[in-house]
Amino acid sequence: MDVEHVVVMGVSGTGKSTVGQAVADRLARPFLEGDDLHPEVNVAKMTAGTPLDDDDRWPWLQIVRDAMSAHAAAGTSTVVACSALRRAYRDVLSEAHGRVRFVLLDVPADALRERITLRSGHWMPPSLLESQLATLEPLGPDEDGVVVPVAGPADRVVADALAALV
């Protein structure tokens, strides 16, 4: 079997972790939470309401890429939750061993603002959503990925994502 990594991506509040974990469960793959791989300095910066810049993101993206490659070296496919907002960031992730595919979760901005305001227990403050929306670059036609509208319950989004990946 060829190794494949599915990166569930999008801005904060799209449901990357929920959808990613469910996709991983359905595919019987390990789930990697990109937020858990942030260096502590990044988490502290975001918690304080300061957006990350590229100097902050490059080492983190390399950590995520290397975690995917470590699984690939063991012959294991993964599902990863990672914002992967810009094409250049996705290019770094695509350097992982194995096939890397992207699932961009598409949520209207107004719904995102409501979701993130109601969310509790996450270190990412709602104030950073606008910077993420400004940074997000859509998948290019040459990128190995799909766009999945987030409408309805998580089970439906997961089913739509899996159907789109076929």
C-alpha positions in Angstrom: 0.0 0.0 0.0 1.3 3.5 -0.8 1.5 6.0 2.0 -1.0 8.9 1.8 -1.4 11.9 4.1 -4.7 13.8 4.2 -4.2 17.3 5.5 -7.5 18.8 6.7 -6.9 22.5 6.4 -8.5 25.9 6.8 -8.7 28.9 9.1 -9.4 28.6 12.8 -13.0 27.5 13.5 -13.6 25.5 10.4 -13.7 22.2 12.2 -10.3 20.9 11.1 -9.7 18.9 14.3 -13.3 17.4 14.5 -13.4 16.5 10.8 -9.7 15.4 10.7 -10.2 13.0 13.7 -13.4 11.6 12.2 -11.7 11.1 8.8 -8.8 9.4 10.5 -11.1 7.1 12.4 -13.0 6.2 9.2 -9.7 5.5 7.4 -8.2 3.7 10.4 -5.2 6.1 10.4 -3.3 8.0 13.1 -4.5 11.6 13.5 -1.9 14.3 13.9 -3.1 17.6 15.5 -1.0 20.3 14.0 -1.8 22.7 16.9 -0.1 20.2 19.3 3.1 20.5 17.3 3.4 24.3 17.6 6.5 25.4 19.5 5.6 26.9 22.9 6.7 30.3 21.7 4.1 30.2 18.9 1.3 29.3 21.3 2.3 32.1 23.6 2.3 34.6 20.8 -1.1 33.5 19.5 -2.6 33.4 23.0 -1.5 37.0 23.5 -3.4 37.9 20.3 -0.4 38.3 18.0 -0.6 36.7 14.6 2.3 34.4 13.6 4.5 35.6 10.8 6.4 33.4 8.4 9.5 33.2 10.6 7.2 31.6 13.2 5.4 29.3 10.8 8.4 27.7 8.9 9.8 25.7 11.8 6.3 24.6 12.8 5.5 23.5 9.2 8.7 21.6 9.1 7.8 19.8 12.3 4.4 18.8 10.9 6.1 17.6 7.6 8.7 15.6 9.5 6.0 14.0 11.7 4.2 12.9 8.5 7.4 11.6 7.1 8.2 9.6 10.3 4.8 7.8 9.9 5.5 7.2 6.2 8.9 5.7 7.1 7.0 3.2 9.2 4.6 2.5 6.3 1.7 4.4 7.9 -0.7 6.9 6.3 -2.0 9.7 8.4 -4.7 12.4 8.7 -3.4 15.8 9.8 -5.2 18.9 11.0 -3.2 21.9 9.9 -4.2 25.4 8.8 -1.9 25.3 5.7 -3.2 28.7 4.8 -0.8 29.7 2.0 0.4 27.8 -1.0 4.0 28.1 0.2 3.0 26.4 3.5 1.3 23.6 1.6 4.5 23.2 -0.5 6.5 22.5 2.7 3.9 19.9 3.8 4.0 18.3 0.4 7.7 17.5 0.9 6.6 14.8 3.3 7.3 11.2 2.2 4.2 9.7 0.6 1.4 11.4 -1.2 0.0 14.5 0.5 -3.6 15.5 -0.3 -5.4 18.5 1.1 -9.0 19.0 2.2 -9.9 22.7 2.5 -12.9 23.1 4.8 -14.9 26.0 3.4 -17.0 27.9 5.9 -18.5 31.4 5.2 -16.7 34.1 7.1 -19.8 35.2 9.1 -20.4 31.6 10.3 -16.7 31.4 11.2 -16.9 34.6 13.3 -19.9 33.1 15.2 -18.2 29.7 15.7 -15.0 31.0 17.0 -16.7 33.5 19.4 -18.7 30.6 20.9 -15.8 28.2 21.1 -14.2 27.6 24.5 -11.1 25.9 25.7 -8.9 26.9 22.7 -5.8 29.2 23.0 -6.5 30.8 19.6 -8.4 34.1 20.3 -11.2 35.2 18.0 -9.2 38.4 17.2 -6.8 36.4 15.0 -9.5 35.1 12.7 -9.3 38.1 10.4 -5.6 37.8 9.9 -6.1 34.1 9.0 -8.9 34.9 6.5 -6.6 37.5 4.9 -3.7 35.0 4.7 -5.8 32.1 3.2 -5.0 31.2 -0.4 -7.3 28.9 -2.2 -6.1 25.6 -3.5 -4.5 25.9 -6.9 -5.7 23.7 -9.8 -2.4 21.9 -9.7 -2.6 21.1 -6.0 -3.6 17.6 -4.9 -6.7 18.6 -3.0 -10.4 19.2 -2.7 -12.6 21.9 -1.3 -15.4 20.7 1.0 -18.2 23.1 2.0 -19.0 22.9 5.7 -22.8 22.6 5.9 -24.7 20.5 8.3 -23.4 18.1 10.9 -19.8 16.9 11.1 -20.8 13.4 9.9 -22.0 14.9 6.7 -18.8 17.0 6.2 -16.7 13.9 6.8 -18.8 11.9 4.3 -18.4 14.7 1.8 -14.7 14.9 2.3 -14.2 11.2 1.9 -16.4 11.2 -1.2 -14.4 14.1 -2.7 -11.1 12.3 -2.1 -12.0 9.2 -4.1 
